[in-house]
Amino acid sequence: MTFKIFRILIVTAIIFTSCSRDESENQTVVVNVLQKEPLTTAQINATINQVLTSNKQFHWSEMSSQMIWSAALQGQNLITIGFGNSASDFDRSKSSNNQKMQEDLLSIISKYEGKELKDILVSSDEFLNLMDVVITKQETVIALRQSKYIRYIEPADYRYLGDRANNQYEKSSSSTSSGCGFESSTLNTQDYTTVTPNARVPWTFYQHNIPSAWNLSTGRGITIGVIDTGTSPNQTLLGSNFNNGLSTDRSIQKFGTFVNSIWPWSTTTDGSSDLCGHGTSMSSVAAAPRNDKGLPVGVAYNANLVTYRAAENVLLEGYHEQNGVKNAFTGLGNNSNVKIISMSMGYIFSVGKISDGVKYAHSKGKLIFCAGGTSTTFTTFVGVIFPAWMPEAVAVTGVKEGTNYQKCDVCHTGDKIDFTIAMQRAAGGNTVPVTSYYDNQSDYVGGSSVATATTAGIAALVWAKNPTWTRDQVLTKMKQSSRYYPTKNPDFGHGNIDAFLAVQ
């Protein structure tokens, strides 16, 4: 009897194995006769624009295989594959069969591309269930999308903005923008107040009762991670003088994850130094020291800081920019000292690998603030940008000073916004004073970028006052201390935060 049962089990196993193998090997891959030719950039962008102008979020997963394949062809044939046992299976350490899933998918690619592994796999992420591969055939994309292990397939280097993003005039501008720039400005005396020992408090801090909050908390013991363009090597207040004046016993660490290369297989970063200026400004407003140099102070002037040069500029356009941001999120996620992450960069549509990075950091308990969006001449039609719209992120935008809420001249608003910061003066339009790229110089910075870094600083004040709290408790307290609590405004979320109320 035992032998018969054993034979039945063996036969059943053989049948099951055969069925599984047949399911994988006998996939039906048919390219529609009307979709055999690749789409042009104009055709791809027209579809993207149609989605965005309908006030919808653009996701590659909702597009045809022809469109994904066409976009990949125009981006060095690079495709990012997110895999897993379910839509939420992004963490490689939590997938016992992650290696098998990857090997099965690579086998499919090898079969349809007719190439060896060395010619297919560009990179495999250490922490996330994703890999970057080279694919040239639409049949391969179709076959992959039929696999039960696929979470998403996206072109990894398609540049929607194209030459416009490479135009230095577009991505950098005056001191009132949130783009690149090395300018300095003489601050209007009405835009700051001098406090002990000789630091300048930006006017906007008083709009949020931040100086009053300092009587109860200065951010000590909390570490903020800033994902941006790095930190200037020429601004000692964010370097050797990080402990200056009333800012003491804290640390600043600098990392780089951006690879400045046109080749996707390049892995050597260009360091942690800011070559844009934007990241320096964001680090300044979040945690610059309460100094004796006559320069602007940051919100959490006794907080620790970890900065990442993750991209070349604020528009996350291209393979290495998106890869750099993903790696920065996983790096900060794995840093047990970091409580808060601030990112004042983004993109106009979803990027799977960055989404995975955000989810990974969020799963590690990090409180993540992202910029809601700052307009340029070619993105004025876009609402709240990615990744600020994600449920794992807290979206922030800027408004003009005063009680009558008006968005700043270049800021995005919408129902995904959680908080606002008053960062543009009603008269004259001046924005927020910050330390500049060079020593002993200051500047003005605006947009949702500076609003985001300011909010991250306020969160550090709250968490430092309540060091045993969880992320959710800190966020709840911030909401309760805001203008529109408990009902969100459809454009401005919970509105302006009162930092003094938040730390009480």
N, C-alpha and C positions, 0 to 999 in steps of 0.2 A: 504493500500500500504506500509506504514511504517513498519507494522508488518511483511509483506512478505519479505521485504528487510532485516529486522533484522534476520529472520529465515535463509535466504540465507547466511548471514554473519556468523551465528553460525555454520551452516553445513560446510561452507568452512573452518572455523577455526578448526573444529573437524577433517576434512579430512587432513588438513595440519599438525596438531599435530600428528595424527596417522602415517602419512608418515614419519615425523621426528623421531618418536619413533621407527618405524619399521627399519629405516635406521641404527639406533644405535644398536638395539637389534638383528637384523637379519644379522649381519656381517658374511660373509663366512670366516671361519678360517680353512685353510687346510695346514698341514705340509707336505711338499714333502717327500715321502717315503725314498728318498736318503739323506734327511737332518735331520732325526730324532735324530741321534746321535750327541752329542756335539763334536766340533772340539778340537784338542789338542792345547797346547800352540805353539808347533812347526808349526802346520798348520796355526794358526792365524798369527803368526809372519811372516811366509813365504809370506802370502798375503800382509801384511803391507810392507814388504821389497820389494816386486815386484812393488808396487805403488811408493815407495820412490826412488828406483833405476831407475825409469823411469822419474825422475825429475818432478814428480807430487806431489801435496799435498794430504795427506791422510785424508779422512773424513769418519766417521762411517756411515753417511747418504747414502753413496754409496755402503755400504756393505750389505750382505744378513742378513735376520733376524736370520738365524742359526749362523752366525758369531757373531752378537751382543749378542745373548743369550749365546753362548759358552763363550765369553769373560766375560760376567757378572757372569757366574757360577764360574769362576776362580778368581773373585774379590768380594767375600762375597755376591753374588747375587745382587749387587747394580747396579742400573741404574738411570741415570739422564734423566729427561724428560723436554725438553724445549717446552713450549706450547704458543699459541697465535692465533690471528685471521688472521695473515699473517706471512711471513717469517721475517719481520722486527718488529714484535710486541713483543719486549723483556721487555719493561718497564711496570711493574705491575701498576704503577699509571696512565698509559695512556690507560689501558684496563678496561673498565667499567664492563665487564663480566668475569674478571680474576678468581673470586672465582667459578663461574659456570663452567668454562672450567676445572679448577682443579678438582672439584667434579665429573664431567662427566668422566674424565680420571681415577680417583680413582675408580669410579664405574665399569669401564671396567676391571681394574686390579682385583678388588674384585671378580668379576664374574668368571674370568678365573683362578684365583689363588685359589678361594674358601676360602678366608681369610677375616678377619675383618680389618677395617682401621688401628687399632693400630698395626697390624702386617705387614702393608704395607708401610706406610708413615714414612720415616726417618727424612726428613726436608723439609720445604717449604720456599723458599727465600722471604725475606721481600720486596725487591725492584725489583726483576726480576721475569719474568714469567717462573719459573723453580722449580722443586722439585726432591728430591732423594727418590727412592722407592726400595723395595725389590721385585724382580721378579724371579721366579724359572722355569717358563714354556715358551717354545718357542711360544706357542699359544697366550700367553699374549702379547708378543712383536709384533706378526703379527697383532693382533686385534688393538693394539694401533696405529700401523703405518697406519691403515686404517682411523683413525680419522682425520677430517678436522682441528682439533685444534693442531695437532702435528707439531712442528717446527723441533725437532730432538729427537732421542732416542739414548743414548750412554751408554756403560758400564762405571760405575763411579769409579771403583777401579782396572781396568785391568792394570797390570804392564808389559809393553812391555820389559823393560830392566831387570826386575826380579832381580836375585841375583847380577847381574853386577852393578846395581845401589846401592845395599847395601854394595858393596865392598868399604871400606873406601879408599883404594888405588886409585880406579878409580875416586871417586868423590872429592878427595882432593889430592893435589900434591904440587909441588914446588911453589915458589913465582911468577914464571912467568906464572902460569895458572890462570884461573878464578874460580877455585873450592874452597873448604873449606881449611882452614889452619890458624894457629896461629903464623906463623913464623915472624921473624923480620930480617932485612938485613941492613948491613952497606952500605949506598949509596955511589956509585962512585962519586967523586967530579965533574966529567964531566957530570953527569946526573941531575944537578941542579945548580941554581944560587941563592945566598942569597940576599934577599931584606929586606928593612925596615919592621918591627922592628927587626926581626931575623928569617924570614920565608924562606923556600926553595921552589923556583919555579921549578917545573919539566921541564926537557928539552922539552917535547912535547908541553908545553904551548907556547913556542917560535915558534914552527912549525905552530901554528895557530894564531899568533899575539895576544894572550890573554893578556900579560902584557901591550901592547899598548892600548888595549881595556879598561883596568882598568882606564885609564885617563878620560874616558867618562862614564863608568858604572861599578859598582861592584856587581850588583844584588840586591841592596837595595830595599825593598818593595815587592819583589817577593818571593813566597813560592814554593819550589820544594818538591814533594812527591817521596820518594824512596821506591819501593816495592822490598824487598829482604829478607835476613835472619836476619834482625834486626840490631841493633847497639850495639857495645861493651860497657858494663858497666864499663870497665876498661880503656877506652880512654876518658879522661876528656875534650879533645878538641872537642869531640862530646857529651859533657855533661855539667858539671858545668863550664868549661872554653870555652864554645862555643862562648862567647863574650870575646875575648882575642886579644891583639895587636890592629890592625887596624880594627878588626871586632867588631862592636858595635851595640847595640839596636836592636837585632834580637832574634829569638826564635827557639828552637828545641823541637819537640814533638815526643814521641815514643809510638807506638801501637803494639799490637800483635794479629794476626788472625790465627796463626798456632796452631792446636790441636795435641799434640804429643801423639797419642793413636792409637791402632790397631782397636778400636771400632768406627764404623761410627756415632753412636748416641752420642758420647762424644762431648761436646761443650766447655769445659774449656781449654783455651789457655795456653801455657807455658810461656806467658809473651812477652815482647818486646826486651829482651836482645839477642844479636847475639851469637849463640852457634856454629857458623861456621867460621866466619871471613870475609866472602865475602861481606856481607852487610855493614860492617864497612868500608871496602875499597871503596865501591861505594859512600857512603855518604861523605867520605873524599875527593875524587876527585871532587865531585860536589860542596861541600860547606864548607870544612874545613876552620877554621879561618886563616887569615893572622897573624900568631902568633909570639910571642917572644920566643918560645921554641926551635927554630932550627929544626922545623919539616915541612913537605910539606904543602903547602897552596892549597885550592880548587879553582876551576874556579870562582864560584860566591861566594866570601868569605864574602859578606854581605847579602846574601839571607837567608830567613828563611828555615827551614827544617822540614819535617814531615816524619818519617821513620816507616815502617811496617815490623815486622817479620811475613812473610806470608808463609814461607816454611822452611824446614829443610836444604835444600841445593839447588843448582842451577838447578837440574833436577826435573821438576815438575811431579814426578812419584808417583801417589797414590792419594787416596781420599782426605785426609786432606791437602796435599800440594796444590792441585787444588782448593779445597774449600777455603783455606786460601788466595790464590791469588785473587780469585773472590771477596771475601769479602773486600780485600784491595782496589781493584778497585772501588767498590761501596762506600766504606768509603771515599776515596779520591774524588770520583765524587761528593759526598754530602758535601764536605768541600769547602765552597765558597772562602776560602783564597788561596787554591791551584790553581796554574796556570799550572804547569808542572808536569808530572809524568814520572819517569825513572824506567824501569825494566830491569835488566841485567840477567834475568832468562828466561827459556822457555822450550819447548818440541818439539819433532820431528814431532808431528802431532796435528791436531786441537782438542781442548777441548771445547765443547759447552758452559759450564758454564763460563769459562774464556773469551771466545769470547763475551758472553753477558755482562760480567763485563767491558771489554774494550769498547764495544759499549756504555754502560751506561755512563762511565766516559767521553767518547768523546762527547756524546750528551749534557753533562754539560759544554762543552767548553774547556776541558782540552787538552793540547798539550802533546801527549804520545810518548815517545821514548822507543824502545825495541831493545834488542841485536839481531843481525843477526845470531849469532851462533858461538860457539867455539868448536872445535873438541875434542872428546875423542877417545880412541882406538876403540870404537864400534859405533861411529856416524860419521865417516869420510866421508861416502857416502851421507850424508844429505846436502841439500842446505840451503837456508835461513829458519830458524826455525820459529815456531809458538810462540807467536802471532805477531812477527815482520812482517810477510808477510801480515797481515791484512791491508786493506786500511785505517783503523782508526789509525794505528800505523806508526811511522816514524822509519824505520829500519836503524841501524848503525852497521858498522863493522870496524875492525882495519887494518891498512896498515903499512908498514915499512917506516922509514923516507926517505926523498929524493923526487926528482921530478919524478922519474921513478916508477910509481905505481906498487907495489907488495903487495899482501895481507900478513898479518902476518902469521907466521908459523902455527897457529892453528885456523885462522879465516875463516869464511864462506863468500862467495860472491855470487852474482847473480842479476837478474834483479829486485828483490824486494828491494835491498839496496837503501837507499836515501842519506846517508852521510858516510864519512869515517873520521877516526882520526888516525894520525900518532902516533903509540904507541909502536913500536918496533925499536930499534936502528939498523942501517945497520951494524955496526961493533960491535960485541960482543953479540947482541941480547937482551940487557937490555930493560926492559919495563918501566912502569910509577911509579915514586916514590909516595907513599901515607903514611899517618899516619897508624901505625900498630894497632893491637888489644889491645896492652898494652901501657900505658903512656910512653912518652919519647922514643918511638921506632918507626922506620919507616920500610917500606917494598916496594917491587916491585909488581905490578899487571898488567896483560896484557889481551889479548883477546878482543873480541867484547864487553865484559862486561865493561871494563874501558873506551872504546870508547863511549859507550852509555851514561854513567854518565857524561863524559866530554862534550858531545854534549848538554845534558840537562842543564849543567852549562852555556854553551854559549847562549842557548836560554834564560836563566834567565837574562844574560847581555843585550840582545837585548830588552827583554820585560821591564826591568827596565828603559832603556833609552827611551822607548816609552810606558808608562804605560796605555795609552788609546787604544792601538792597540788590535785587535782581535788575536786569535790563528793563523788564516790564514795569517794575515799580518806579524806576526813574522816569520812564516815558509817561506813565500815568500822572505822576506829579507835575511834569512839564505841561501836560494837557490841562490839568486842573488849574494851572497858573496862567492860562492863556485867555485871550480876549473873548473867544466865541464858545468856550467850554460851557455846557456839554454838547452843544449842537454845532457841527462843522458848517462853516460857510462854504457854498459850492465852488468858490474860486480861491479862497484863502485858508481853507482848513480850520484849524483852531486859532489862527491869527497870531498876533504878536505875543511873545512870552514875557511875563514879568519875572525876571530872575530872582528878585528879592523874595517874592511870594514862593517861588519854587524851592528856595533853600530853607524856608522856615519850617 
